[in-house]
């Protein structure tokens, strides 16, 4: 029997005059109401929104029964730019429930769960306009969520809470909160659950990541560094050799930054940084091993800029990183204006703008795009996300595998949805094996593997901007940070695989690597990326859902160096650590081949190794297959004591004085 879900709206138009502050908030029932000019006390706790208004209006709703309530200014014929914030608690101790800015066009709407007898405070502010408006309060009966989240509070001290990355080398996602130009707090995820907060004092960066932030280990020391993007340039925040402190490298170039990325542009094993410039050709900083050196031009050269959301991926499967730039402005419809740009990596340090030939020269305003293999055919597709309804709807673009793309928006779910956002990202949130999209409307669009996307009818109390993604309780399901809370993914029975990487010849993070998994479903792919969407930094670990499948045939990691590791029959519902070169299959660089051998293998008490005459190891590390370092020492001998190790398979990594790394597997009896 088909279930019928309905919206109950009791129209009871009215207007009020005494909603100047929380203590004088006017009682609401279900209905339609007219709000006067916004001239009361502005709410100061924004529940994830940014920038306070100067005035506000206050209402309250006491739930007669538990259920879901929707407050909305999305009304036909009304064109007023509103923001809504919902609290519970008391006026002296308000607790955030959620907020919304642009649910549809400039109108705001929020759906939230209510408990019988609880009073909820509803505030509007004048961040965009002080004009009066109409709004509705309605009861919504929702179907069960395809996926549910539990809101869990988390202590964050900073204004800039849009970075999730493993900051201490244990491959568990941590939360970075930038407090000021001289301090930040990292919430380190613990193996036993929860977080331990550490505040770090930083020599002044002068700036904060007001526009974007990215993470990556650009000195390959095992601890991730950061790049701050602001309205007046960038700064690198660099971890020391023990991850216990940070220094700053404020670059002198002053420009309006948009998206920032760490990426190995010239594929020399050291991460460079790419920075979108809003008002001139893009900037990039090349890593010479000591300094990050400023360059400009060659990838987005329109004189007045307009470059917003850069994302690096391998769209043509040739093994190197290509660049797509979502454009907001910069000269109208002329060449290089607000037409999006796809730059093909030529493999020789140069790039070619192939936007027109590839059918990716989108001429509408967008701040970001979401890239991923939506139909699991081995090629990354794209969702070009709209930030303004005046520029049309978001577009779903299918990669044809021949360098071109086809618009498959018709019937996708994006051909009728008018929700907008500056942040679009693709992840498999429900672990069914098909990528989903987090974009506008405070909901996830769930993919079915055939370019069809379906939203939950229920929305989530999400910040429209600061919403980084990672596995924040290490359960294999992706969570979403939302200011001072986490939307913790409640998961389901679907199975998953998490792959963590450590490069040796490639950059240590493996940024730019292609990870593939094979099984009964066929093939899935992920590219390792730093800086996707518009401003947030999301986990560097790769996540795959495999639905109800019970086995994974193999995992293939294609490293930027050309090394290919193949791992056969890994276990589902587990984390797989891959050290570059430890599972060599298709190609082994000549510089790595036969550099050393180990014996006896299996070993019991002592492991010995022999090396080529031109390879002198200076440091030895042994990893277990989870990525944990179980032995680390300087060495000038060819012998290691391994009697203390438990029985199992390990990886021996040797590094010479020049920083070159080589690896071999061995078995401990």
Protein Blocks (a to p, Z undefined) as FASTA:
>chain_A
ZZdddddddddddddfblmbmkloccddeddddddddfbdcdfblghpaciafbdcdddd
ddfbgcdddddfbdghiacdddddddehjfklccdfbdcfblghjbccddddddehiacd
ddddfklbccdcddddddddddddfbdcdddddddfbfblcbccdfkonopacddddfbf
kbccdddddfkgpjdddddddddehiacfkbccdddfkonopacdddddfebccdddddf
kopaccddddfbdcddfbdddddfkonopacdddddfkbccdddddehlaccddeehiap
afnlopabdcdddfkonopacdddddfbhoijaehiabccddddehnopacdfklmnopa
ccbdcfbdcdddfkonopacdddddfbfknopadddddehnopacdfkgonlpmmbccdc
fbdcdddfkonopacdddehiiacddehlopacddfbdcdddfklocdddfkonopacdd
ehjaccddebiabdcdddddddfklcfklpoiacddddfkopadddddeheajlbccdfb
dcddehjafbdfbacdddfkopacddehiaehiacdddehilgckbccfklgokbccddd
ddfkbccddddfklccfbdcdddfkopafbdcddfbfbdcfklpccdddddddddfkopa
cddddddZZ
